[in-house]
């Protein structure tokens, strides 16, 4: 165990999904997402670290 970390934290995700039909069977997807901490990672009140991550996920799918 790392000293000073909270034993439990809460986080949340926010994102959207977009699909674009290339052909009848192929789809392209684009999903921007933001992930962020709702509570501090550190149990000491001096450090109030609430990190966040932003990303864009893409994909190509084929349906039969």
PyMOL commands that place a pseudoatom at each C-alpha (Angstrom):
pseudoatom trace, name=CA, resn=UNK, resi=1, chain=A, elem=C, hetatm=0, pos=[0.000, 0.000, 0.000]
pseudoatom trace, name=CA, resn=UNK, resi=2, chain=A, elem=C, hetatm=0, pos=[1.241, 3.488, -0.872]
pseudoatom trace, name=CA, resn=UNK, resi=3, chain=A, elem=C, hetatm=0, pos=[1.238, 5.926, 2.024]
pseudoatom trace, name=CA, resn=UNK, resi=4, chain=A, elem=C, hetatm=0, pos=[-1.183, 8.865, 1.851]
pseudoatom trace, name=CA, resn=UNK, resi=5, chain=A, elem=C, hetatm=0, pos=[-3.616, 7.469, -0.734]
pseudoatom trace, name=CA, resn=UNK, resi=6, chain=A, elem=C, hetatm=0, pos=[-7.334, 7.264, -0.007]
pseudoatom trace, name=CA, resn=UNK, resi=7, chain=A, elem=C, hetatm=0, pos=[-8.541, 3.648, 0.246]
pseudoatom trace, name=CA, resn=UNK, resi=8, chain=A, elem=C, hetatm=0, pos=[-11.603, 4.518, -1.868]
pseudoatom trace, name=CA, resn=UNK, resi=9, chain=A, elem=C, hetatm=0, pos=[-12.082, 7.135, -4.562]
pseudoatom trace, name=CA, resn=UNK, resi=10, chain=A, elem=C, hetatm=0, pos=[-14.937, 7.951, -6.907]
pseudoatom trace, name=CA, resn=UNK, resi=11, chain=A, elem=C, hetatm=0, pos=[-14.593, 8.729, -10.592]
pseudoatom trace, name=CA, resn=UNK, resi=12, chain=A, elem=C, hetatm=0, pos=[-16.880, 9.465, -13.498]
pseudoatom trace, name=CA, resn=UNK, resi=13, chain=A, elem=C, hetatm=0, pos=[-16.852, 9.167, -17.286]
pseudoatom trace, name=CA, resn=UNK, resi=14, chain=A, elem=C, hetatm=0, pos=[-18.497, 11.439, -19.823]
pseudoatom trace, name=CA, resn=UNK, resi=15, chain=A, elem=C, hetatm=0, pos=[-18.529, 10.645, -23.513]
pseudoatom trace, name=CA, resn=UNK, resi=16, chain=A, elem=C, hetatm=0, pos=[-20.381, 10.561, -26.796]
pseudoatom trace, name=CA, resn=UNK, resi=17, chain=A, elem=C, hetatm=0, pos=[-20.449, 8.009, -29.580]
pseudoatom trace, name=CA, resn=UNK, resi=18, chain=A, elem=C, hetatm=0, pos=[-20.734, 8.774, -33.275]
pseudoatom trace, name=CA, resn=UNK, resi=19, chain=A, elem=C, hetatm=0, pos=[-21.154, 6.151, -35.996]
pseudoatom trace, name=CA, resn=UNK, resi=20, chain=A, elem=C, hetatm=0, pos=[-20.753, 6.784, -39.699]
pseudoatom trace, name=CA, resn=UNK, resi=21, chain=A, elem=C, hetatm=0, pos=[-21.874, 4.211, -42.265]
pseudoatom trace, name=CA, resn=UNK, resi=22, chain=A, elem=C, hetatm=0, pos=[-19.137, 3.865, -44.901]
pseudoatom trace, name=CA, resn=UNK, resi=23, chain=A, elem=C, hetatm=0, pos=[-20.970, 1.123, -46.776]
pseudoatom trace, name=CA, resn=UNK, resi=24, chain=A, elem=C, hetatm=0, pos=[-23.903, -1.162, -45.995]
pseudoatom trace, name=CA, resn=UNK, resi=25, chain=A, elem=C, hetatm=0, pos=[-21.633, -3.419, -43.898]
pseudoatom trace, name=CA, resn=UNK, resi=26, chain=A, elem=C, hetatm=0, pos=[-18.781, -1.155, -42.701]
pseudoatom trace, name=CA, resn=UNK, resi=27, chain=A, elem=C, hetatm=0, pos=[-19.151, 1.492, -39.984]
pseudoatom trace, name=CA, resn=UNK, resi=28, chain=A, elem=C, hetatm=0, pos=[-16.625, 3.963, -38.599]
pseudoatom trace, name=CA, resn=UNK, resi=29, chain=A, elem=C, hetatm=0, pos=[-17.010, 5.017, -34.950]
pseudoatom trace, name=CA, resn=UNK, resi=30, chain=A, elem=C, hetatm=0, pos=[-15.615, 8.031, -33.110]
pseudoatom trace, name=CA, resn=UNK, resi=31, chain=A, elem=C, hetatm=0, pos=[-15.985, 8.330, -29.321]
pseudoatom trace, name=CA, resn=UNK, resi=32, chain=A, elem=C, hetatm=0, pos=[-14.532, 11.330, -27.456]
pseudoatom trace, name=CA, resn=UNK, resi=33, chain=A, elem=C, hetatm=0, pos=[-14.421, 10.711, -23.690]
pseudoatom trace, name=CA, resn=UNK, resi=34, chain=A, elem=C, hetatm=0, pos=[-13.482, 12.577, -20.516]
pseudoatom trace, name=CA, resn=UNK, resi=35, chain=A, elem=C, hetatm=0, pos=[-12.652, 10.641, -17.336]
pseudoatom trace, name=CA, resn=UNK, resi=36, chain=A, elem=C, hetatm=0, pos=[-12.250, 12.520, -14.062]
pseudoatom trace, name=CA, resn=UNK, resi=37, chain=A, elem=C, hetatm=0, pos=[-11.919, 11.922, -10.320]
pseudoatom trace, name=CA, resn=UNK, resi=38, chain=A, elem=C, hetatm=0, pos=[-14.756, 13.187, -8.110]
pseudoatom trace, name=CA, resn=UNK, resi=39, chain=A, elem=C, hetatm=0, pos=[-12.787, 12.746, -4.884]
pseudoatom trace, name=CA, resn=UNK, resi=40, chain=A, elem=C, hetatm=0, pos=[-9.146, 13.437, -4.098]
pseudoatom trace, name=CA, resn=UNK, resi=41, chain=A, elem=C, hetatm=0, pos=[-6.634, 10.622, -4.519]
pseudoatom trace, name=CA, resn=UNK, resi=42, chain=A, elem=C, hetatm=0, pos=[-4.651, 11.801, -1.501]
pseudoatom trace, name=CA, resn=UNK, resi=43, chain=A, elem=C, hetatm=0, pos=[-5.899, 11.476, 2.077]
pseudoatom trace, name=CA, resn=UNK, resi=44, chain=A, elem=C, hetatm=0, pos=[-3.807, 14.460, 3.246]
pseudoatom trace, name=CA, resn=UNK, resi=45, chain=A, elem=C, hetatm=0, pos=[-5.671, 17.762, 2.934]
pseudoatom trace, name=CA, resn=UNK, resi=46, chain=A, elem=C, hetatm=0, pos=[-2.528, 19.594, 1.735]
pseudoatom trace, name=CA, resn=UNK, resi=47, chain=A, elem=C, hetatm=0, pos=[-2.695, 17.756, -1.604]
pseudoatom trace, name=CA, resn=UNK, resi=48, chain=A, elem=C, hetatm=0, pos=[-6.039, 17.879, -3.396]
pseudoatom trace, name=CA, resn=UNK, resi=49, chain=A, elem=C, hetatm=0, pos=[-5.261, 15.879, -6.522]
pseudoatom trace, name=CA, resn=UNK, resi=50, chain=A, elem=C, hetatm=0, pos=[-8.227, 15.216, -8.833]
pseudoatom trace, name=CA, resn=UNK, resi=51, chain=A, elem=C, hetatm=0, pos=[-6.689, 14.048, -12.130]
pseudoatom trace, name=CA, resn=UNK, resi=52, chain=A, elem=C, hetatm=0, pos=[-8.570, 13.806, -15.408]
pseudoatom trace, name=CA, resn=UNK, resi=53, chain=A, elem=C, hetatm=0, pos=[-7.978, 12.100, -18.732]
pseudoatom trace, name=CA, resn=UNK, resi=54, chain=A, elem=C, hetatm=0, pos=[-9.295, 13.081, -22.148]
pseudoatom trace, name=CA, resn=UNK, resi=55, chain=A, elem=C, hetatm=0, pos=[-9.211, 10.704, -25.080]
pseudoatom trace, name=CA, resn=UNK, resi=56, chain=A, elem=C, hetatm=0, pos=[-10.702, 9.900, -28.453]
pseudoatom trace, name=CA, resn=UNK, resi=57, chain=A, elem=C, hetatm=0, pos=[-11.458, 6.296, -29.277]
pseudoatom trace, name=CA, resn=UNK, resi=58, chain=A, elem=C, hetatm=0, pos=[-11.985, 5.213, -32.884]
pseudoatom trace, name=CA, resn=UNK, resi=59, chain=A, elem=C, hetatm=0, pos=[-13.015, 1.980, -34.524]
pseudoatom trace, name=CA, resn=UNK, resi=60, chain=A, elem=C, hetatm=0, pos=[-14.045, 0.210, -37.660]
pseudoatom trace, name=CA, resn=UNK, resi=61, chain=A, elem=C, hetatm=0, pos=[-16.772, -2.441, -37.545]
pseudoatom trace, name=CA, resn=UNK, resi=62, chain=A, elem=C, hetatm=0, pos=[-18.171, -4.922, -40.005]
pseudoatom trace, name=CA, resn=UNK, resi=63, chain=A, elem=C, hetatm=0, pos=[-21.673, -6.369, -39.758]
pseudoatom trace, name=CA, resn=UNK, resi=64, chain=A, elem=C, hetatm=0, pos=[-22.889, -9.475, -41.583]
for i in range(1, 64): cmd.bond("trace and resi %d" % i, "trace and resi %d" % (i + 1))
show_as sticks, trace
zoom trace
